[in-house]
Amino acid sequence: MTDLTNIQSFTGEIILSENISSSEFLITAIHEDIKEKTIKVEVEMGPFQIEEMPDGTTTNRGISQRMLVVWEGSAYDAIKNTWDNVALNAKVSELLAEQARAQIAK
């Protein structure tokens, strides 16, 4: 089973700002709205740095955040009772790779 607290990667790179691109992401929040038939995620993009908290724990921090609509409408209906971490990570990787290809095409 895929652990959502681990940094994931996707194919390609997304330009986060001039001279900074990334192929790593970390899902930080999942929002499922049953009435609106959507699953959205908040994603942090790398490169990542380990940040130490005041209580001594550490966390990975990216340099950019974005919100992605992962499934909506009929796509949501098809997966609403069966999605898991593996499916979520695969779909987020696919969406980010699509964004990377679109940036290259510009």
C-alpha positions in Angstrom: 0.0 0.0 0.0 1.3 3.5 -0.9 1.9 5.7 2.1 0.6 9.3 1.4 3.2 10.8 3.8 6.0 9.8 1.5 7.3 12.0 -1.4 6.1 10.8 -4.7 7.3 11.5 -8.3 5.8 11.8 -11.7 7.0 11.8 -15.3 8.4 15.1 -16.6 9.0 18.3 -14.7 6.8 21.3 -13.9 8.4 24.8 -13.8 7.6 26.2 -10.4 9.3 29.5 -11.1 12.0 30.7 -13.4 14.9 28.3 -13.0 13.1 26.0 -10.6 11.4 22.9 -11.7 10.3 19.7 -10.0 9.2 16.2 -10.5 8.4 15.4 -6.9 5.2 16.0 -5.0 3.7 15.3 -1.6 -0.1 15.1 -1.0 -0.8 17.3 2.1 -4.6 17.2 2.1 -7.5 15.4 0.5 -11.0 16.9 0.1 -13.9 14.7 -1.0 -17.2 16.3 -1.6 -19.9 13.7 -2.0 -22.6 16.2 -3.0 -20.5 18.0 -5.6 -18.9 14.6 -6.7 -15.3 15.7 -6.5 -12.0 14.7 -4.9 -9.4 17.4 -4.7 -6.0 17.3 -3.3 -3.5 19.9 -2.0 -0.1 19.1 -3.2 3.4 20.4 -2.2 6.0 20.4 -5.0 9.7 19.8 -4.3 12.5 20.2 -4.2 11.9 19.3 -0.5 13.8 20.4 2.6 13.5 18.8 6.0 12.1 21.3 8.4 12.5 20.8 12.2 9.5 21.8 14.3 9.8 23.3 17.8 8.8 20.0 19.4 11.7 18.2 17.6 9.7 16.4 15.0 10.6 16.9 11.3 8.5 17.4 8.2 9.2 17.6 4.5 8.5 21.1 3.1 8.2 21.8 -0.6 8.6 25.2 -2.3 5.3 25.4 -4.0 1.7 24.3 -3.4 -1.2 23.7 -5.8 -4.7 22.3 -5.7 -5.7 19.6 -8.2 -9.2 18.2 -9.0 -8.4 14.5 -9.2 -11.9 13.1 -10.0 -15.2 14.8 -10.6 -18.6 14.1 -12.1 -18.9 10.7 -13.8 -15.2 10.0 -13.1 -16.0 10.5 -9.4 -19.0 8.2 -9.7 -16.8 5.4 -11.2 -14.3 5.5 -8.4 -16.1 7.0 -5.3 -16.3 3.8 -3.3 -13.2 2.1 -4.5 -10.3 4.6 -4.6 -7.3 4.1 -2.4 -3.9 5.6 -1.9 -2.4 3.7 -4.8 -5.2 5.0 -7.2 -4.9 8.5 -5.8 -1.1 8.7 -6.2 -1.3 7.3 -9.7 -4.0 9.8 -10.8 -2.1 12.7 -9.2 1.1 11.6 -11.0 -0.8 11.4 -14.2 -2.3 14.9 -13.8 1.0 16.5 -12.9 2.7 14.7 -15.9 0.0 16.2 -18.1 0.7 19.6 -16.8 4.4 19.1 -17.4 3.7 18.1 -21.0 1.5 21.1 -21.5 4.3 23.5 -20.3 6.7 21.9 -22.7 4.2 22.3 -25.6 3.9 26.1 -25.0 
